[in-house]
Amino acid sequence: MKNGKRLKRFEKQYLRSLNLNHENWLLSKKTTEFWLIVHKLTGQTKEIPAP
């Protein structure tokens, strides 16, 4: 898996709308269908639908 990247402003807003704390997540993979995000502390991955 590639390294997660910091979130941009609109990505932070989208995570807030999904009731996720944007300070705890990094963006690992971004496609038109889904985003793969990685938790900073635990390393847990989560697949969320793209906006």
Secondary structure, DSSP 4 states (H G I P E B T S, - for coil): -PPPBPPPHHHHHHHHHTT--GGGEEEEEE-SSEEEEEETTT--EEEEE--
